[in-house]
């Protein structure tokens, strides 16, 4: 302990000496200044402790600059991707509204397919951005009360066309309505959308998909139960990993391998648990548990406007 305190004290005294000598408060934040000092004939450099301190400063500076450059590059990339896609979506919507003339049925169908593709691209970009925020621990959870039944119904309506094409039926099972939970509404919607859309996409044709919502002793759970090909336990244990692409199951959202990874991160940020189970009879369950904790300053449910 004495040795550690001595090193820290010596480090601080040395930094004060350097600042006074060079009259530069930002001296040790400048990588070039550190390199100049290392190449000088200063007698202090004969001390191995000083050398180590300077190496650490240099390493921290380089890492900070690397992270800053990475953030700048990433922000620019996302902006450059989203701007033209959003412009294309706006243009396609104007065409569908017959702003530039009446479309025939064939033209309408093609434009709708193109519009769906553009929305698909926006979802990919959104997943990449959210994954980056998760990795950098910059994804903020903003909790509020919302009706999980209404939210799930809305999600199923959006996905129903995909289910109809495969002859599947979507059923929501719950004990009471409405049912409010205290969580990040947008992020929970992302999780449920990922789970349900994957169940539709990779579920067997002409089967029933059940979204079961339960609350037992203030423990909230949502399970998406479907019929699909059996997923071996070895693959199942890695299915929530980043960029995991199980060939047997195909369970990776939007082809990026980020959908289930993001779902796991979001649920963990809520101090919950996400899981997946697959049985040899084809039953597949993807779901999550949340402790439906109330905020410190509890707001009465009766006062919430829906």
NORKACOR-V173392 format. One record per pair of residues at least 12 apart in sequence whose C-alpha atoms are under 8 Angstrom apart, sorted by the first residue. I is the first residue (numbers start at 1). J is the second residue. D is the distance in whole Angstrom. If there is no record, write none. Layout:
BEGIN
i=I j=J d=D
i=I j=J d=D
END
This chain:
BEGIN
i=7 j=49 d=8
i=11 j=50 d=7
i=11 j=53 d=7
i=15 j=28 d=8
i=28 j=57 d=7
i=29 j=57 d=7
i=29 j=61 d=6
i=30 j=61 d=7
i=31 j=58 d=6
i=31 j=61 d=7
i=31 j=62 d=7
i=34 j=54 d=7
i=34 j=58 d=7
i=38 j=51 d=8
i=78 j=125 d=7
i=78 j=129 d=7
i=81 j=125 d=8
i=82 j=122 d=7
i=82 j=125 d=7
i=85 j=118 d=6
i=85 j=121 d=8
i=85 j=122 d=7
i=86 j=122 d=8
i=88 j=118 d=8
i=89 j=115 d=6
i=89 j=118 d=6
i=89 j=119 d=8
i=92 j=111 d=7
i=92 j=112 d=8
i=92 j=115 d=6
i=93 j=115 d=8
i=95 j=111 d=8
i=96 j=108 d=7
i=96 j=111 d=7
i=96 j=112 d=8
i=120 j=254 d=8
i=123 j=254 d=8
i=124 j=254 d=6
i=124 j=256 d=7
i=127 j=258 d=7
i=127 j=259 d=7
i=127 j=262 d=7
i=128 j=258 d=7
i=130 j=262 d=7
i=131 j=258 d=7
i=131 j=262 d=6
i=134 j=262 d=8
i=134 j=265 d=7
i=141 j=183 d=8
i=141 j=184 d=6
i=141 j=187 d=8
i=141 j=269 d=7
i=141 j=270 d=8
i=142 j=183 d=7
i=142 j=184 d=5
i=143 j=182 d=6
i=143 j=183 d=4
i=143 j=184 d=4
i=143 j=185 d=7
i=144 j=181 d=8
i=144 j=182 d=5
i=144 j=183 d=6
i=144 j=184 d=6
i=144 j=185 d=7
i=145 j=180 d=6
i=145 j=181 d=6
i=145 j=182 d=5
i=145 j=183 d=7
i=145 j=185 d=8
i=145 j=304 d=8
i=146 j=180 d=5
i=146 j=181 d=6
i=146 j=182 d=7
i=146 j=183 d=8
i=146 j=185 d=7
i=146 j=306 d=8
i=147 j=178 d=6
i=147 j=179 d=5
i=147 j=180 d=4
i=147 j=181 d=7
i=148 j=178 d=8
i=148 j=179 d=6
i=148 j=180 d=6
i=148 j=181 d=7
i=149 j=177 d=7
i=149 j=178 d=6
i=149 j=179 d=6
i=150 j=178 d=8
i=151 j=189 d=7
i=152 j=172 d=8
i=152 j=189 d=8
i=152 j=192 d=7
i=153 j=172 d=8
i=155 j=189 d=8
i=155 j=192 d=8
i=155 j=193 d=6
i=156 j=170 d=7
i=156 j=196 d=8
i=159 j=196 d=8
i=159 j=197 d=7
i=162 j=200 d=7
i=162 j=201 d=8
i=163 j=200 d=6
i=163 j=201 d=8
i=166 j=204 d=8
i=166 j=205 d=5
i=166 j=206 d=6
i=167 j=205 d=6
i=167 j=206 d=4
i=167 j=207 d=7
i=168 j=200 d=8
i=168 j=205 d=6
i=168 j=206 d=5
i=168 j=207 d=5
i=168 j=208 d=6
i=168 j=209 d=7
i=169 j=206 d=8
i=169 j=207 d=7
i=169 j=208 d=5
i=169 j=209 d=6
i=170 j=208 d=6
i=170 j=209 d=5
i=170 j=210 d=6
i=170 j=211 d=8
i=171 j=208 d=7
i=171 j=209 d=6
i=171 j=210 d=5
i=171 j=211 d=6
i=172 j=210 d=6
i=172 j=211 d=5
i=172 j=212 d=6
i=172 j=213 d=8
i=173 j=210 d=7
i=173 j=211 d=6
i=173 j=212 d=5
i=173 j=213 d=6
i=174 j=212 d=6
i=174 j=213 d=5
i=174 j=214 d=6
i=175 j=213 d=8
i=175 j=214 d=7
i=180 j=301 d=8
i=181 j=292 d=6
i=182 j=292 d=6
i=182 j=293 d=7
i=182 j=294 d=7
i=182 j=295 d=8
i=183 j=270 d=7
i=183 j=292 d=8
i=187 j=266 d=7
i=188 j=266 d=8
i=188 j=267 d=8
i=190 j=263 d=7
i=191 j=260 d=8
i=191 j=262 d=8
i=191 j=263 d=5
i=191 j=266 d=8
i=194 j=253 d=7
i=194 j=259 d=6
i=194 j=260 d=7
i=194 j=263 d=7
i=195 j=224 d=7
i=195 j=260 d=8
i=195 j=286 d=7
i=195 j=287 d=8
i=196 j=211 d=8
i=196 j=224 d=6
i=198 j=251 d=6
i=198 j=252 d=8
i=198 j=253 d=7
i=199 j=224 d=7
i=199 j=225 d=8
i=199 j=226 d=6
i=202 j=228 d=7
i=202 j=249 d=7
i=202 j=250 d=7
i=202 j=251 d=7
i=203 j=226 d=6
i=203 j=227 d=5
i=203 j=228 d=5
i=203 j=229 d=8
i=204 j=227 d=6
i=204 j=228 d=5
i=204 j=229 d=8
i=207 j=226 d=7
i=207 j=227 d=7
i=208 j=226 d=6
i=208 j=227 d=8
i=209 j=224 d=7
i=209 j=225 d=6
i=209 j=226 d=5
i=209 j=227 d=7
i=210 j=223 d=8
i=210 j=224 d=6
i=210 j=225 d=5
i=210 j=226 d=7
i=211 j=223 d=6
i=211 j=224 d=5
i=211 j=225 d=6
i=212 j=224 d=6
i=212 j=225 d=8
i=218 j=291 d=6
i=218 j=292 d=6
i=218 j=293 d=8
i=219 j=289 d=7
i=219 j=290 d=6
i=219 j=291 d=5
i=219 j=292 d=6
i=220 j=289 d=6
i=220 j=290 d=5
i=220 j=291 d=6
i=220 j=292 d=6
i=221 j=287 d=7
i=221 j=288 d=6
i=221 j=289 d=4
i=221 j=290 d=6
i=222 j=287 d=5
i=222 j=288 d=6
i=222 j=289 d=7
i=223 j=285 d=6
i=223 j=286 d=6
i=223 j=287 d=4
i=223 j=288 d=7
i=224 j=285 d=6
i=224 j=286 d=5
i=224 j=287 d=6
i=225 j=283 d=7
i=225 j=284 d=6
i=225 j=285 d=5
i=225 j=286 d=7
i=226 j=283 d=6
i=226 j=284 d=5
i=226 j=285 d=7
i=227 j=282 d=5
i=227 j=283 d=5
i=227 j=284 d=6
i=228 j=282 d=5
i=228 j=283 d=6
i=228 j=284 d=6
i=229 j=248 d=8
i=229 j=249 d=7
i=229 j=282 d=6
i=230 j=249 d=8
i=230 j=278 d=6
i=230 j=279 d=6
i=230 j=280 d=6
i=230 j=281 d=7
i=230 j=282 d=5
i=230 j=283 d=8
i=230 j=284 d=8
i=231 j=248 d=7
i=231 j=249 d=6
i=231 j=278 d=6
i=231 j=279 d=8
i=232 j=278 d=8
i=233 j=278 d=8
i=236 j=276 d=7
i=236 j=277 d=7
i=236 j=278 d=8
i=239 j=251 d=7
i=239 j=252 d=8
i=239 j=260 d=7
i=240 j=260 d=5
i=240 j=261 d=5
i=240 j=264 d=7
i=241 j=260 d=8
i=241 j=261 d=6
i=242 j=257 d=6
i=242 j=258 d=6
i=242 j=261 d=5
i=243 j=256 d=6
i=243 j=257 d=4
i=243 j=258 d=6
i=243 j=261 d=8
i=244 j=257 d=5
i=244 j=258 d=8
i=245 j=257 d=6
i=267 j=288 d=7
i=267 j=290 d=8
i=270 j=290 d=7
i=271 j=290 d=7
i=271 j=291 d=8
i=272 j=288 d=7
i=272 j=289 d=6
i=272 j=290 d=5
i=272 j=291 d=7
i=273 j=288 d=5
i=273 j=289 d=5
i=273 j=290 d=7
i=274 j=286 d=8
i=274 j=287 d=6
i=274 j=288 d=4
i=274 j=289 d=6
i=275 j=287 d=6
i=275 j=288 d=6
END
